[in-house]
Amino acid sequence: MVDDLLKWRKEFPELDEYVHLVSHSLGAMPRRVEDSLRTFTQLWREHSIEAWETWVPEIDKFSTSISSLLGAPKNTVTVHQNVSVVQSVLASCFDYSTKKNKIVYSSLNFPSVSYIWQAQEKHGAQIHVVKSDDDISIDVEAMCDAIDETTIAVPISHVFFRSSYIQDVKTIAAKANAVGAHVILDCYQSLGAVPVDVIDFDVSFACGGSIKWLCGGPGAAYLYVKQELIDMFEPAMTGWFAHQAPFAFSMPKQEYSQDIWRYLGGTPSIIALYQACVGVDIVNQIGTEAIRAKSLRQTKYILDLTQERGFKLRCFEKSDRRGGTVVFDFDNAESISQELNKRKFYCDYRPQAGIRISPHFYTKDEEIDQFFEEIDNIRKL
């Protein structure tokens, strides 16, 4: 069949050197990243401190690109270095000294997110972790039942990193909104692979980063805040870029910006924005709907290949609740994944899950066949 998305493969020349099925963990590097980073260093070299006049606008430029992928209005997204920082900023917004101090999330959240919210216990937060019955999915009714009038925040993943399960965000958000709680949606494993619409989801906050499906490498994370909530909170985790006049250098009290910048902190990692902007631009041009359609076709083929070999499936089989990753396990899968990587058939392995692989818009069908043939070759040794 004709695969129109493969025309974008020319933007990733290194893909001709290996099989890359690990975009859920690290997206392939676009060739134009080197040019973009060269622009950053050239500005620094040639303009010294005046480079900031060009650097600072990159914050809003990158945020606007992310907004379009999130379905968010302009000026509702800002940047940070990683999701741990984003979650810490949001955690610092809430008062845990009242009866409304409950935090609800699932046992399948990414560990960093759990660490941040568990740390709020010392400030008075009450933590409720909803357990998974199968280490793949979470019962949406159990999540909703745990959210009550005492709940203040519900930090959840759109797509679970271990199992690629897509949560029913709208149902959870509806329950949270009904009791005055705030859903904080982690889109790291969805944005760029699965359509996201924060307005339709009706979540208070959303976050993620550039490393994975957005092909941007580490260092550029994003935070969305619902428009009507922007001026409601004053993050205790803050910095000079969150000030209403940061270059006035006023002291001692923080005077928060009246816009989304109040959720910034200290000096942003500008170089990471230059690095990440190329991949986000490509994903925007392609469109997540087209990426998702190809992903569903290729992941279905991967499911067929795993089942032919009798591998244990560790992800949700139905496409409406499966993200862009297929997870499967078998004897010695961890050591075989290491050998696959040595042979430049890139994947990864996670405990309590197995081998995770994910095609992306640049993946050829024959690369999937080659990957499984290589597994067969290694297992014969």
C-alpha atoms as a printed R data frame, in Angstrom:
    type eleno elety resid chain resno       x       y      z
1   ATOM     1    CA   MET     A     1   0.000   0.000  0.000
2   ATOM     2    CA   VAL     A     2   1.026   3.620 -0.515
3   ATOM     3    CA   ASP     A     3   2.103   5.233  2.761
4   ATOM     4    CA   ASP     A     4   1.972   9.015  2.302
5   ATOM     5    CA   LEU     A     5   3.568   9.678  5.692
6   ATOM     6    CA   LEU     A     6   6.835   8.087  4.608
7   ATOM     7    CA   LYS     A     7   7.608  11.275  2.671
8   ATOM     8    CA   TRP     A     8   8.581  12.716  6.059
9   ATOM     9    CA   ARG     A     9  11.252  10.075  6.465
10  ATOM    10    CA   LYS     A    10  13.706  12.290  4.587
11  ATOM    11    CA   GLU     A    11  13.625  14.544  7.647
12  ATOM    12    CA   PHE     A    12  15.165  11.679  9.653
13  ATOM    13    CA   PRO     A    13  18.139  10.420  7.574
14  ATOM    14    CA   GLU     A    14  19.593   8.362 10.428
15  ATOM    15    CA   LEU     A    15  16.607   6.012 10.199
16  ATOM    16    CA   ASP     A    16  18.327   4.376  7.246
17  ATOM    17    CA   GLU     A    17  21.017   3.163  9.669
18  ATOM    18    CA   TYR     A    18  18.797   1.288 12.128
19  ATOM    19    CA   VAL     A    19  15.272   0.165 13.011
20  ATOM    20    CA   HIS     A    20  13.738   2.648 15.433
21  ATOM    21    CA   LEU     A    21  10.684   1.291 17.268
22  ATOM    22    CA   VAL     A    22  11.147   3.211 20.492
23  ATOM    23    CA   SER     A    23   9.469   6.583 19.862
24  ATOM    24    CA   HIS     A    24   7.404   6.099 23.043
25  ATOM    25    CA   SER     A    25  10.686   6.605 24.912
26  ATOM    26    CA   LEU     A    26  12.879   8.659 22.576
27  ATOM    27    CA   GLY     A    27  11.716   9.980 19.248
28  ATOM    28    CA   ALA     A    28  14.085   9.931 16.289
29  ATOM    29    CA   MET     A    29  16.086  13.126 15.749
30  ATOM    30    CA   PRO     A    30  15.025  15.366 12.851
31  ATOM    31    CA   ARG     A    31  17.930  16.450 10.656
32  ATOM    32    CA   ARG     A    32  17.053  20.142 11.079
33  ATOM    33    CA   VAL     A    33  17.709  19.999 14.815
34  ATOM    34    CA   GLU     A    34  21.400  20.585 14.155
35  ATOM    35    CA   ASP     A    35  20.605  23.725 12.150
36  ATOM    36    CA   SER     A    36  18.276  24.981 14.866
37  ATOM    37    CA   LEU     A    37  20.883  24.456 17.583
38  ATOM    38    CA   ARG     A    38  23.433  26.172 15.370
39  ATOM    39    CA   THR     A    39  21.117  29.184 15.216
40  ATOM    40    CA   PHE     A    40  21.028  29.291 19.019
41  ATOM    41    CA   THR     A    41  24.807  29.155 19.370
42  ATOM    42    CA   GLN     A    42  25.287  31.677 16.564
43  ATOM    43    CA   LEU     A    43  23.044  34.154 18.346
44  ATOM    44    CA   TRP     A    44  24.975  33.636 21.562
45  ATOM    45    CA   ARG     A    45  28.342  33.977 19.836
46  ATOM    46    CA   GLU     A    46  27.520  37.007 17.703
47  ATOM    47    CA   HIS     A    47  25.156  38.994 19.908
48  ATOM    48    CA   SER     A    48  26.244  38.225 23.470
49  ATOM    49    CA   ILE     A    49  23.626  39.421 25.979
50  ATOM    50    CA   GLU     A    50  21.454  40.896 23.227
51  ATOM    51    CA   ALA     A    51  20.712  37.329 22.127
52  ATOM    52    CA   TRP     A    52  18.032  37.343 24.836
53  ATOM    53    CA   GLU     A    53  15.940  39.633 22.633
54  ATOM    54    CA   THR     A    54  15.584  36.717 20.209
55  ATOM    55    CA   TRP     A    55  15.695  33.920 22.757
56  ATOM    56    CA   VAL     A    56  12.816  35.046 25.014
57  ATOM    57    CA   PRO     A    57  10.172  35.045 22.235
58  ATOM    58    CA   GLU     A    58  10.981  31.365 21.649
59  ATOM    59    CA   ILE     A    59   9.078  30.617 24.880
60  ATOM    60    CA   ASP     A    60   5.771  31.797 23.449
61  ATOM    61    CA   LYS     A    61   6.589  30.448 19.983
62  ATOM    62    CA   PHE     A    62   7.087  26.903 21.304
63  ATOM    63    CA   SER     A    63   4.073  27.237 23.607
64  ATOM    64    CA   THR     A    64   1.860  28.235 20.685
65  ATOM    65    CA   SER     A    65   2.979  25.181 18.694
66  ATOM    66    CA   ILE     A    66   2.119  22.930 21.625
67  ATOM    67    CA   SER     A    67  -1.236  24.686 22.044
68  ATOM    68    CA   SER     A    68  -2.294  23.676 18.553
69  ATOM    69    CA   LEU     A    69  -1.572  20.010 19.322
70  ATOM    70    CA   LEU     A    70  -3.469  20.185 22.612
71  ATOM    71    CA   GLY     A    71  -6.475  21.928 21.081
72  ATOM    72    CA   ALA     A    72  -5.830  24.714 23.580
73  ATOM    73    CA   PRO     A    73  -6.421  28.458 23.159
74  ATOM    74    CA   LYS     A    74  -3.394  30.684 22.650
75  ATOM    75    CA   ASN     A    75  -1.690  31.997 25.768
76  ATOM    76    CA   THR     A    76  -2.730  29.025 27.915
77  ATOM    77    CA   VAL     A    77   0.526  27.059 27.591
78  ATOM    78    CA   THR     A    78   3.991  27.734 28.940
79  ATOM    79    CA   VAL     A    79   7.264  25.811 29.203
80  ATOM    80    CA   HIS     A    80   9.377  24.030 31.801
81  ATOM    81    CA   GLN     A    81  12.315  21.632 31.797
82  ATOM    82    CA   ASN     A    82  10.442  18.406 32.630
83  ATOM    83    CA   VAL     A    83   7.167  17.043 33.963
84  ATOM    84    CA   SER     A    84   8.551  16.676 37.497
85  ATOM    85    CA   VAL     A    85   9.016  20.453 37.594
86  ATOM    86    CA   VAL     A    86   5.539  21.019 36.129
87  ATOM    87    CA   GLN     A    87   3.890  18.733 38.683
88  ATOM    88    CA   SER     A    88   5.861  20.403 41.489
89  ATOM    89    CA   VAL     A    89   4.706  23.844 40.362
90  ATOM    90    CA   LEU     A    90   1.086  22.673 40.363
91  ATOM    91    CA   ALA     A    91   1.429  20.858 43.686
92  ATOM    92    CA   SER     A    92   2.652  24.128 45.192
93  ATOM    93    CA   CYS     A    93  -0.584  25.858 44.133
94  ATOM    94    CA   PHE     A    94  -2.849  24.066 46.585
95  ATOM    95    CA   ASP     A    95  -3.561  24.517 50.281
96  ATOM    96    CA   TYR     A    96  -3.587  21.163 52.062
97  ATOM    97    CA   SER     A    97  -4.489  22.518 55.492
98  ATOM    98    CA   THR     A    98  -8.250  22.335 54.859
99  ATOM    99    CA   LYS     A    99 -10.592  19.334 54.616
100 ATOM   100    CA   LYS     A   100 -10.296  19.543 50.814
101 ATOM   101    CA   ASN     A   101  -6.814  18.036 50.695
102 ATOM   102    CA   LYS     A   102  -7.198  14.655 48.995
103 ATOM   103    CA   ILE     A   103  -5.049  13.669 45.990
104 ATOM   104    CA   VAL     A   104  -6.329  10.819 43.801
105 ATOM   105    CA   TYR     A   105  -4.288   9.028 41.152
106 ATOM   106    CA   SER     A   106  -3.665   5.511 39.873
107 ATOM   107    CA   SER     A   107  -0.974   2.955 40.585
108 ATOM   108    CA   LEU     A   108  -0.058   3.042 36.877
109 ATOM   109    CA   ASN     A   109   1.092   6.662 36.889
110 ATOM   110    CA   PHE     A   110   4.689   7.377 35.923
111 ATOM   111    CA   PRO     A   111   6.825   7.147 39.111
112 ATOM   112    CA   SER     A   112   7.983  10.785 39.056
113 ATOM   113    CA   VAL     A   113   4.395  11.958 39.275
114 ATOM   114    CA   SER     A   114   3.761   9.740 42.274
115 ATOM   115    CA   TYR     A   115   6.912  10.965 44.018
116 ATOM   116    CA   ILE     A   116   5.834  14.603 43.709
117 ATOM   117    CA   TRP     A   117   2.374  14.037 45.144
118 ATOM   118    CA   GLN     A   118   3.489  11.663 47.895
119 ATOM   119    CA   ALA     A   119   5.825  14.445 49.034
120 ATOM   120    CA   GLN     A   120   2.794  16.674 49.657
121 ATOM   121    CA   GLU     A   121   1.816  14.504 52.626
122 ATOM   122    CA   LYS     A   122   4.269  16.491 54.726
123 ATOM   123    CA   HIS     A   123   2.177  19.579 53.905
124 ATOM   124    CA   GLY     A   124  -1.072  17.899 54.951
125 ATOM   125    CA   ALA     A   125  -2.235  16.204 51.753
126 ATOM   126    CA   GLN     A   126  -4.105  12.901 51.953
127 ATOM   127    CA   ILE     A   127  -3.050  10.525 49.166
128 ATOM   128    CA   HIS     A   128  -5.371   7.910 47.640
129 ATOM   129    CA   VAL     A   129  -3.848   5.577 45.045
130 ATOM   130    CA   VAL     A   130  -6.338   3.553 42.991
131 ATOM   131    CA   LYS     A   131  -4.871   0.115 42.335
132 ATOM   132    CA   SER     A   132  -4.901  -1.677 39.001
133 ATOM   133    CA   ASP     A   133  -6.343  -5.183 38.956
134 ATOM   134    CA   ASP     A   134  -4.309  -6.319 35.956
135 ATOM   135    CA   ASP     A   135  -1.288  -3.939 35.746
136 ATOM   136    CA   ILE     A   136  -2.669  -2.818 32.368
137 ATOM   137    CA   SER     A   137  -5.784  -0.735 32.978
138 ATOM   138    CA   ILE     A   138  -7.635   1.167 35.685
139 ATOM   139    CA   ASP     A   139 -11.339   0.747 36.393
140 ATOM   140    CA   VAL     A   140 -12.848   4.151 35.614
141 ATOM   141    CA   GLU     A   141 -15.602   3.573 38.166
142 ATOM   142    CA   ALA     A   142 -13.002   2.957 40.870
143 ATOM   143    CA   MET     A   143 -11.252   6.188 39.906
144 ATOM   144    CA   CYS     A   144 -14.486   8.158 40.007
145 ATOM   145    CA   ASP     A   145 -15.577   6.575 43.295
146 ATOM   146    CA   ALA     A   146 -12.313   7.697 44.895
147 ATOM   147    CA   ILE     A   147 -12.929  11.317 43.864
148 ATOM   148    CA   ASP     A   148 -15.171  13.050 46.401
149 ATOM   149    CA   GLU     A   149 -15.880  16.435 47.976
150 ATOM   150    CA   THR     A   150 -12.554  16.320 49.838
151 ATOM   151    CA   THR     A   151 -10.524  15.892 46.634
152 ATOM   152    CA   ILE     A   152  -8.461  18.838 45.403
153 ATOM   153    CA   ALA     A   153  -6.290  17.298 42.646
154 ATOM   154    CA   VAL     A   154  -6.408  14.275 40.320
155 ATOM   155    CA   PRO     A   155  -3.046  13.849 38.539
156 ATOM   156    CA   ILE     A   156  -3.598  11.154 35.896
157 ATOM   157    CA   SER     A   157  -1.975   9.847 32.721
158 ATOM   158    CA   HIS     A   158  -3.817  10.015 29.418
159 ATOM   159    CA   VAL     A   159  -1.878   6.932 28.245
160 ATOM   160    CA   PHE     A   160  -0.065   4.688 30.747
161 ATOM   161    CA   PHE     A   161   3.648   4.303 30.079
162 ATOM   162    CA   ARG     A   162   3.813   0.596 30.933
163 ATOM   163    CA   SER     A   163   0.728  -0.708 29.176
164 ATOM   164    CA   SER     A   164  -0.221   1.949 26.602
165 ATOM   165    CA   TYR     A   165  -3.764   1.957 28.014
166 ATOM   166    CA   ILE     A   166  -5.820   5.056 27.210
167 ATOM   167    CA   GLN     A   167  -7.749   6.288 30.233
168 ATOM   168    CA   ASP     A   168 -11.313   7.575 30.005
169 ATOM   169    CA   VAL     A   169 -10.264  11.151 30.745
170 ATOM   170    CA   LYS     A   170 -13.640  12.770 30.050
171 ATOM   171    CA   THR     A   171 -15.480  10.601 32.576
172 ATOM   172    CA   ILE     A   172 -12.845  11.172 35.261
173 ATOM   173    CA   ALA     A   173 -12.731  14.908 34.581
174 ATOM   174    CA   ALA     A   174 -16.515  15.166 34.731
175 ATOM   175    CA   LYS     A   175 -16.534  13.630 38.221
176 ATOM   176    CA   ALA     A   176 -13.638  15.833 39.338
177 ATOM   177    CA   ASN     A   177 -15.288  18.997 38.038
178 ATOM   178    CA   ALA     A   178 -18.544  18.069 39.773
179 ATOM   179    CA   VAL     A   179 -16.831  18.121 43.192
180 ATOM   180    CA   GLY     A   180 -14.488  21.055 42.527
181 ATOM   181    CA   ALA     A   181 -11.331  19.005 42.006
182 ATOM   182    CA   HIS     A   182  -8.680  19.671 39.360
183 ATOM   183    CA   VAL     A   183  -7.546  17.041 36.857
184 ATOM   184    CA   ILE     A   184  -3.867  17.325 35.941
185 ATOM   185    CA   LEU     A   185  -3.481  15.351 32.739
186 ATOM   186    CA   ASP     A   186  -0.087  13.885 31.825
187 ATOM   187    CA   CYS     A   187  -0.028  13.710 28.013
188 ATOM   188    CA   TYR     A   188   3.582  12.547 27.671
189 ATOM   189    CA   GLN     A   189   2.592   9.176 26.180
190 ATOM   190    CA   SER     A   190  -0.181  10.570 23.977
191 ATOM   191    CA   LEU     A   191   0.604  13.973 22.447
192 ATOM   192    CA   GLY     A   192   1.931  13.405 18.944
193 ATOM   193    CA   ALA     A   193   0.570   9.858 18.705
194 ATOM   194    CA   VAL     A   194  -3.011  10.050 19.993
195 ATOM   195    CA   PRO     A   195  -5.348  13.025 19.422
196 ATOM   196    CA   VAL     A   196  -5.654  15.290 22.463
197 ATOM   197    CA   ASP     A   197  -8.297  17.969 23.042
198 ATOM   198    CA   VAL     A   198  -7.985  19.568 26.465
199 ATOM   199    CA   ILE     A   199 -11.128  21.643 25.915
200 ATOM   200    CA   ASP     A   200 -13.215  18.566 25.110
201 ATOM   201    CA   PHE     A   201 -11.636  16.689 28.028
202 ATOM   202    CA   ASP     A   202 -12.400  19.705 30.270
203 ATOM   203    CA   VAL     A   203  -9.286  19.252 32.405
204 ATOM   204    CA   SER     A   204  -7.818  22.010 34.551
205 ATOM   205    CA   PHE     A   205  -4.202  21.337 33.626
206 ATOM   206    CA   ALA     A   206  -2.227  19.257 31.140
207 ATOM   207    CA   CYS     A   207   1.467  18.606 30.755
208 ATOM   208    CA   GLY     A   208   4.061  16.561 28.907
209 ATOM   209    CA   GLY     A   209   7.358  16.934 27.136
210 ATOM   210    CA   SER     A   210   9.325  16.771 23.934
211 ATOM   211    CA   ILE     A   211  11.357  13.585 24.302
212 ATOM   212    CA   LYS     A   212   8.998  10.981 22.912
213 ATOM   213    CA   TRP     A   213   6.420  11.244 20.119
214 ATOM   214    CA   LEU     A   214   7.291  14.902 19.486
215 ATOM   215    CA   CYS     A   215  10.872  14.005 18.489
216 ATOM   216    CA   GLY     A   216  12.360  16.885 20.447
217 ATOM   217    CA   GLY     A   217  14.884  15.311 22.789
218 ATOM   218    CA   PRO     A   218  15.079  16.108 26.530
219 ATOM   219    CA   GLY     A   219  14.672  19.464 28.227
220 ATOM   220    CA   ALA     A   220  11.437  20.969 26.858
221 ATOM   221    CA   ALA     A   221   8.246  20.310 28.797
222 ATOM   222    CA   TYR     A   222   4.934  22.135 28.622
223 ATOM   223    CA   LEU     A   223   2.120  23.122 30.966
224 ATOM   224    CA   TYR     A   224  -1.442  23.968 29.922
225 ATOM   225    CA   VAL     A   225  -3.717  25.834 32.326
226 ATOM   226    CA   LYS     A   226  -7.464  26.232 31.670
227 ATOM   227    CA   GLN     A   227  -8.001  29.862 30.714
228 ATOM   228    CA   GLU     A   228 -10.359  30.759 33.538
229 ATOM   229    CA   LEU     A   229  -7.971  29.291 36.131
230 ATOM   230    CA   ILE     A   230  -4.805  31.107 35.090
231 ATOM   231    CA   ASP     A   231  -5.085  33.974 37.585
232 ATOM   232    CA   MET     A   232  -6.595  31.807 40.342
233 ATOM   233    CA   PHE     A   233  -3.358  30.262 41.633
234 ATOM   234    CA   GLU     A   234  -0.053  31.595 42.921
235 ATOM   235    CA   PRO     A   235   2.528  28.792 42.714
236 ATOM   236    CA   ALA     A   236   4.843  28.665 45.706
237 ATOM   237    CA   MET     A   237   7.422  27.047 43.433
238 ATOM   238    CA   THR     A   238   8.215  30.129 41.403
239 ATOM   239    CA   GLY     A   239  10.993  32.305 40.018
240 ATOM   240    CA   TRP     A   240  11.817  35.587 38.365
241 ATOM   241    CA   PHE     A   241  10.305  34.729 34.983
242 ATOM   242    CA   ALA     A   242   6.908  34.406 36.720
243 ATOM   243    CA   HIS     A   243   7.060  38.029 37.882
244 ATOM   244    CA   GLN     A   244   4.883  40.624 36.165
245 ATOM   245    CA   ALA     A   245   8.028  42.603 35.331
246 ATOM   246    CA   PRO     A   246  10.913  40.112 35.533
247 ATOM   247    CA   PHE     A   247  13.570  42.493 34.255
248 ATOM   248    CA   ALA     A   248  12.665  45.074 36.903
249 ATOM   249    CA   PHE     A   249  14.349  42.756 39.441
250 ATOM   250    CA   SER     A   250  12.051  43.970 42.239
251 ATOM   251    CA   MET     A   251  12.318  42.566 45.770
252 ATOM   252    CA   PRO     A   252  11.321  40.963 48.064
253 ATOM   253    CA   LYS     A   253   7.752  39.875 47.238
254 ATOM   254    CA   GLN     A   254   6.703  37.986 44.134
255 ATOM   255    CA   GLU     A   255   4.237  39.997 42.052
256 ATOM   256    CA   TYR     A   256   2.842  37.355 39.730
257 ATOM   257    CA   SER     A   257   2.378  37.921 36.036
258 ATOM   258    CA   GLN     A   258  -1.293  38.269 35.107
259 ATOM   259    CA   ASP     A   259  -0.955  35.762 32.265
260 ATOM   260    CA   ILE     A   260   0.282  32.198 31.775
261 ATOM   261    CA   TRP     A   261   3.830  33.286 32.584
262 ATOM   262    CA   ARG     A   262   2.930  33.259 36.284
263 ATOM   263    CA   TYR     A   263   3.462  29.481 36.032
264 ATOM   264    CA   LEU     A   264   7.039  29.874 34.843
265 ATOM   265    CA   GLY     A   265   9.885  29.660 37.326
266 ATOM   266    CA   GLY     A   266  13.518  30.577 36.977
267 ATOM   267    CA   THR     A   267  15.443  30.992 33.752
268 ATOM   268    CA   PRO     A   268  13.987  28.626 31.121
269 ATOM   269    CA   SER     A   269  16.156  26.202 29.183
270 ATOM   270    CA   ILE     A   270  16.081  28.173 25.936
271 ATOM   271    CA   ILE     A   271  18.417  25.833 24.055
272 ATOM   272    CA   ALA     A   272  15.971  22.964 24.618
273 ATOM   273    CA   LEU     A   273  13.254  24.959 22.858
274 ATOM   274    CA   TYR     A   274  15.466  25.375 19.786
275 ATOM   275    CA   GLN     A   275  16.097  21.637 19.903
276 ATOM   276    CA   ALA     A   276  12.457  20.660 20.324
277 ATOM   277    CA   CYS     A   277  10.760  23.090 17.945
278 ATOM   278    CA   VAL     A   278  11.620  21.106 14.796
279 ATOM   279    CA   GLY     A   279   9.847  17.900 15.822
280 ATOM   280    CA   VAL     A   280   6.777  19.747 17.106
281 ATOM   281    CA   ASP     A   281   6.566  21.629 13.806
282 ATOM   282    CA   ILE     A   282   6.683  18.355 11.832
283 ATOM   283    CA   VAL     A   283   3.974  16.740 13.970
284 ATOM   284    CA   ASN     A   284   1.800  19.836 13.563
285 ATOM   285    CA   GLN     A   285   2.201  19.725  9.794
286 ATOM   286    CA   ILE     A   286   1.292  16.041  9.576
287 ATOM   287    CA   GLY     A   287  -1.567  16.196 12.068
288 ATOM   288    CA   THR     A   288  -2.170  13.771 14.905
289 ATOM   289    CA   GLU     A   289  -5.219  12.218 13.245
290 ATOM   290    CA   ALA     A   290  -3.103  11.006 10.316
291 ATOM   291    CA   ILE     A   291  -0.403   9.749 12.681
292 ATOM   292    CA   ARG     A   292  -2.996   7.892 14.747
293 ATOM   293    CA   ALA     A   293  -4.535   6.223 11.693
294 ATOM   294    CA   LYS     A   294  -1.168   4.832 10.617
295 ATOM   295    CA   SER     A   295  -0.324   3.830 14.177
296 ATOM   296    CA   LEU     A   296  -3.525   1.811 14.528
297 ATOM   297    CA   ARG     A   297  -2.783  -0.073 11.325
298 ATOM   298    CA   GLN     A   298   0.814  -0.860 12.244
299 ATOM   299    CA   THR     A   299   0.178  -1.701 15.894
300 ATOM   300    CA   LYS     A   300  -2.560  -4.112 14.800
301 ATOM   301    CA   TYR     A   301   0.020  -5.837 12.604
302 ATOM   302    CA   ILE     A   302   2.438  -5.975 15.541
303 ATOM   303    CA   LEU     A   303  -0.276  -7.570 17.689
304 ATOM   304    CA   ASP     A   304  -0.739 -10.240 15.025
305 ATOM   305    CA   LEU     A   305   3.008 -10.973 14.981
306 ATOM   306    CA   THR     A   306   3.200 -11.268 18.777
307 ATOM   307    CA   GLN     A   307   0.241 -13.623 18.873
308 ATOM   308    CA   GLU     A   308   1.688 -15.803 16.104
309 ATOM   309    CA   ARG     A   309   4.718 -16.321 18.346
310 ATOM   310    CA   GLY     A   310   2.716 -16.960 21.495
311 ATOM   311    CA   PHE     A   311   4.109 -13.942 23.325
312 ATOM   312    CA   LYS     A   312   2.204 -12.676 26.367
313 ATOM   313    CA   LEU     A   313   0.461  -9.418 25.538
314 ATOM   314    CA   ARG     A   314   0.887  -6.799 28.277
315 ATOM   315    CA   CYS     A   315  -1.136  -4.009 26.704
316 ATOM   316    CA   PHE     A   316  -4.792  -3.470 25.882
317 ATOM   317    CA   GLU     A   317  -5.762  -5.274 22.709
318 ATOM   318    CA   LYS     A   318  -8.736  -3.142 21.642
319 ATOM   319    CA   SER     A   319  -7.645  -0.150 19.584
320 ATOM   320    CA   ASP     A   320  -9.992   2.379 21.201
321 ATOM   321    CA   ARG     A   321  -8.116   1.993 24.505
322 ATOM   322    CA   ARG     A   322  -4.588   1.335 23.197
323 ATOM   323    CA   GLY     A   323  -2.061   4.099 22.591
324 ATOM   324    CA   GLY     A   324   0.803   3.984 20.114
325 ATOM   325    CA   THR     A   325   2.815   1.312 21.917
326 ATOM   326    CA   VAL     A   326   2.549  -2.491 21.951
327 ATOM   327    CA   VAL     A   327   3.886  -4.277 25.043
328 ATOM   328    CA   PHE     A   328   4.640  -7.994 25.128
329 ATOM   329    CA   ASP     A   329   6.684 -10.410 27.193
330 ATOM   330    CA   PHE     A   330   8.303 -13.844 26.953
331 ATOM   331    CA   ASP     A   331  11.120 -15.761 28.629
332 ATOM   332    CA   ASN     A   332  14.404 -13.814 28.673
333 ATOM   333    CA   ALA     A   333  12.715 -10.797 27.068
334 ATOM   334    CA   GLU     A   334  14.881  -8.326 28.988
335 ATOM   335    CA   SER     A   335  18.192  -9.816 27.822
336 ATOM   336    CA   ILE     A   336  16.870 -10.181 24.281
337 ATOM   337    CA   SER     A   337  15.826  -6.510 24.258
338 ATOM   338    CA   GLN     A   338  19.393  -5.605 25.210
339 ATOM   339    CA   GLU     A   339  20.750  -7.689 22.354
340 ATOM   340    CA   LEU     A   340  18.257  -6.111 19.958
341 ATOM   341    CA   ASN     A   341  19.542  -2.670 20.894
342 ATOM   342    CA   LYS     A   342  23.151  -3.788 20.364
343 ATOM   343    CA   ARG     A   343  22.119  -4.853 16.872
344 ATOM   344    CA   LYS     A   344  20.425  -1.458 16.297
345 ATOM   345    CA   PHE     A   345  16.884  -2.743 16.470
346 ATOM   346    CA   TYR     A   346  15.848  -0.201 19.049
347 ATOM   347    CA   CYS     A   347  13.200  -0.978 21.673
348 ATOM   348    CA   ASP     A   348  13.068  -0.977 25.454
349 ATOM   349    CA   TYR     A   349  12.062  -3.222 28.346
350 ATOM   350    CA   ARG     A   350  10.173  -2.239 31.497
351 ATOM   351    CA   PRO     A   351   9.709  -4.345 34.656
352 ATOM   352    CA   GLN     A   352   6.152  -5.625 35.216
353 ATOM   353    CA   ALA     A   353   5.533  -5.035 31.506
354 ATOM   354    CA   GLY     A   354   7.991  -6.428 28.984
355 ATOM   355    CA   ILE     A   355   9.337  -5.235 25.647
356 ATOM   356    CA   ARG     A   356   7.741  -2.004 24.450
357 ATOM   357    CA   ILE     A   357   7.789  -1.129 20.751
358 ATOM   358    CA   SER     A   358   6.083   1.633 18.837
359 ATOM   359    CA   PRO     A   359   5.971   2.533 15.168
360 ATOM   360    CA   HIS     A   360   5.637   6.222 14.322
361 ATOM   361    CA   PHE     A   361   4.783   8.172 11.183
362 ATOM   362    CA   TYR     A   362   8.269   7.494  9.779
363 ATOM   363    CA   THR     A   363   8.184   3.694 10.266
364 ATOM   364    CA   LYS     A   364   8.208   1.383  7.243
365 ATOM   365    CA   ASP     A   365   6.052  -1.732  7.359
366 ATOM   366    CA   GLU     A   366   9.026  -3.894  6.455
367 ATOM   367    CA   GLU     A   367  10.922  -2.627  9.505
368 ATOM   368    CA   ILE     A   368   8.338  -4.297 11.712
369 ATOM   369    CA   ASP     A   369   8.940  -7.592  9.923
370 ATOM   370    CA   GLN     A   370  12.698  -7.140 10.265
371 ATOM   371    CA   PHE     A   371  12.354  -6.500 13.992
372 ATOM   372    CA   PHE     A   372  10.435  -9.712 14.657
373 ATOM   373    CA   GLU     A   373  12.734 -11.706 12.394
374 ATOM   374    CA   GLU     A   374  15.629 -10.450 14.516
375 ATOM   375    CA   ILE     A   375  13.851 -11.588 17.698
376 ATOM   376    CA   ASP     A   376  13.446 -15.021 16.100
377 ATOM   377    CA   ASN     A   377  17.146 -15.113 15.178
378 ATOM   378    CA   ILE     A   378  18.271 -14.216 18.688
379 ATOM   379    CA   ARG     A   379  15.938 -16.738 20.350
380 ATOM   380    CA   LYS     A   380  17.407 -19.517 18.198
381 ATOM   381    CA   LEU     A   381  20.911 -18.919 19.580
